[in-house]
Amino acid sequence: PAPRDRLAADDGQITVAEGVVQKIAGKACREIAGVHAMGTSGSRAFGTIRERIPGSTGPNVAQGVGVEVSATEAAIDLDIVVEYGVSIAELGRSIQRNVKQTVERMTGLRVVEVNIAVDDVYLPTDGDQDTTTSRVS
């Protein structure tokens, strides 16, 4: 017999929205040490502005996460910023494993791929403050 669809139930069908998969994948990615931030530079700048707006809910956990979801499968794309000194290959494999396991466990969808684009490297400075002086006034 064919394997049973994990989202089909005798009482009806279970569907999972793309936004749900985005949030789960974003949270699972951020759980891995070495991920400094998520999103491209433009989306990160917008996210910083959004966090400062009174009444906003804080950072968007789905920032930097793209998904395609069908009735039974999901494909996930992640844009990340890594901490300097971290092995990108090892970090990528850890992210892929955690995101795949977490999304599959929580949603029942089969994750067919987790693609990672490293958008930037975070270079910490002493005190993490910008100490450069402007040459113009």
C-alpha positions in Angstrom: 0.0 0.0 0.0 1.1 3.6 -0.7 2.3 5.6 2.3 -0.5 7.6 3.9 -0.5 11.4 3.6 0.4 12.6 7.1 -1.9 15.6 6.7 -4.9 13.6 5.7 -7.2 12.5 8.5 -10.4 10.4 8.5 -12.2 13.5 9.8 -10.9 15.9 7.1 -7.9 17.6 5.6 -5.2 19.6 7.5 -3.6 22.5 5.7 -0.6 24.5 6.8 -0.3 28.2 5.7 3.0 29.4 4.2 3.3 32.0 7.0 3.3 29.2 9.6 6.1 27.4 7.8 8.0 30.7 7.5 7.8 31.4 11.3 8.8 27.9 12.3 11.7 27.8 9.8 12.9 31.3 11.0 12.8 30.4 14.6 14.6 27.0 14.0 17.3 28.8 12.0 17.9 31.4 14.7 18.3 28.7 17.3 21.6 27.7 15.7 24.7 29.4 17.2 26.6 31.3 14.6 23.5 32.9 12.9 23.8 36.6 13.7 20.8 37.8 11.8 18.5 36.9 8.9 17.4 38.7 5.8 19.1 40.7 3.1 20.6 44.1 4.0 17.5 45.9 2.8 15.1 43.8 4.8 17.3 43.9 7.9 17.3 47.8 7.7 13.5 47.8 7.4 13.2 45.3 10.3 15.3 47.7 12.5 13.0 50.6 11.7 10.0 48.4 12.4 11.3 47.4 15.8 11.5 51.1 16.8 7.9 51.8 16.0 5.8 52.1 19.2 3.3 49.2 19.4 5.2 47.0 17.0 5.6 43.4 17.9 9.4 43.4 17.6 11.5 41.7 15.0 9.7 39.6 12.3 10.7 36.0 12.9 9.9 35.2 9.2 12.4 37.9 8.0 14.9 36.2 5.6 12.7 33.2 5.1 11.0 32.2 1.8 8.9 29.1 1.4 6.9 27.2 -1.1 4.3 24.9 0.4 2.1 22.3 -1.4 -0.4 20.0 0.2 2.3 17.6 1.5 5.7 19.3 0.9 7.7 22.4 1.6 10.8 24.0 0.2 12.6 26.6 2.3 15.0 29.4 1.4 16.9 31.3 4.1 19.0 34.5 3.9 21.4 34.7 6.8 24.2 36.8 8.3 26.9 34.6 9.9 29.1 35.5 12.9 32.8 36.0 11.9 34.9 32.9 12.4 32.2 30.3 12.1 32.5 27.5 9.5 29.9 28.4 7.0 29.7 24.8 5.7 29.2 23.3 9.2 26.7 26.1 10.1 24.7 25.5 6.9 24.4 21.8 7.6 23.3 22.4 11.2 20.7 24.9 10.0 19.4 22.6 7.3 19.1 19.7 9.7 17.4 21.8 12.5 15.0 23.5 10.1 14.0 20.3 8.3 13.4 18.4 11.5 11.5 21.2 13.2 9.2 22.0 10.2 8.5 18.3 9.6 7.8 17.5 13.2 5.5 20.5 13.7 3.7 20.5 10.4 3.7 17.0 9.0 4.9 18.4 5.7 7.9 16.7 4.0 10.7 19.3 3.6 12.2 18.6 0.2 15.0 21.2 0.4 16.4 23.9 2.7 18.5 26.4 0.7 20.8 28.9 2.5 22.2 32.1 1.1 24.9 33.8 3.2 24.2 37.5 2.7 26.9 38.9 5.0 29.4 38.2 7.8 29.1 40.1 11.1 32.4 41.6 12.2 32.2 42.6 15.8 34.2 45.6 17.0 35.4 46.6 20.5 32.3 47.5 22.4 30.3 46.9 19.3 30.0 50.7 18.7 30.8 52.6 15.6 33.9 54.6 16.7 34.8 56.1 13.3 34.7 59.9 13.1 33.1 61.5 10.2 35.4 63.5 7.9 32.6 65.9 7.1 30.4 68.0 9.4 
